[in-house]
Amino acid sequence: MMKDRMDTLAQAIDFWLKTYKKTSVKTATYDRLETSLKLLQHYPSISDAYWMNVYAKSIQALLNLMALDGYSDSTIKKMRDLVCAFYKYKLAMCDIQYPFYTLVKMPRNCPKKLVEGYINGRAN
């Protein structure tokens, strides 16, 4: 459907979850996917972007920012898995032509000093 191309990333993932994932995964898995989607909405620079305008560098920036915000590696990995699974679906549907999401890597452990500086608003 053509409207789909104008959806934000959060809207498109929400539709994908409700339409395709809800009936194909366990309830606990679906609940975790929804939790990750809610967390994604705390980062409007990517969640409010049109899904077609999101690239590997945007997803990588999200994960890096989550690390700076102090989220655990497992939470960041679940976010990466959610967003990458969505784009894997889009590739299978021929809505994107290249699996750019494979370029996204988990951020390295963020030094505590850097996190404290970020939280306190200091430039590092």
URTA-V625966 format. One record per backbone hydrogen bond with DSSP energy under -1.0 kcal/mol. NH is the residue of the N-H (numbers start at 1). CO is the residue of the C=O. If there is no record, write none. Layout:
nh->{NH | NH}
co->{CO | CO}
This chain:
nh->{5 | 6 | 7 | 9 | 10 | 12 | 13 | 14 | 15 | 16 | 17 | 18 | 19 | 20 | 21 | 22 | 24 | 25 | 30 | 31 | 32 | 33 | 34 | 35 | 36 | 37 | 38 | 39 | 40 | 41 | 42 | 43 | 46 | 47 | 48 | 51 | 53 | 54 | 59 | 60 | 61 | 62 | 63 | 64 | 65 | 66 | 67 | 68 | 69 | 70 | 71 | 76 | 77 | 78 | 79 | 80 | 81 | 82 | 83 | 84 | 85 | 86 | 87 | 88 | 89 | 90 | 91 | 92 | 93 | 94 | 95 | 100 | 102 | 103 | 104 | 115 | 116 | 117 | 118 | 119 | 120 | 121 | 122}
co->{2 | 3 | 4 | 49 | 47 | 8 | 9 | 10 | 11 | 12 | 13 | 14 | 15 | 16 | 16 | 17 | 21 | 21 | 26 | 27 | 28 | 29 | 30 | 31 | 32 | 33 | 34 | 35 | 36 | 37 | 39 | 40 | 43 | 43 | 44 | 7 | 50 | 51 | 55 | 56 | 57 | 58 | 59 | 60 | 61 | 62 | 63 | 64 | 65 | 67 | 66 | 72 | 73 | 74 | 75 | 76 | 77 | 78 | 79 | 80 | 81 | 82 | 83 | 84 | 85 | 86 | 87 | 88 | 89 | 91 | 90 | 98 | 99 | 100 | 101 | 111 | 112 | 113 | 114 | 115 | 116 | 118 | 117}
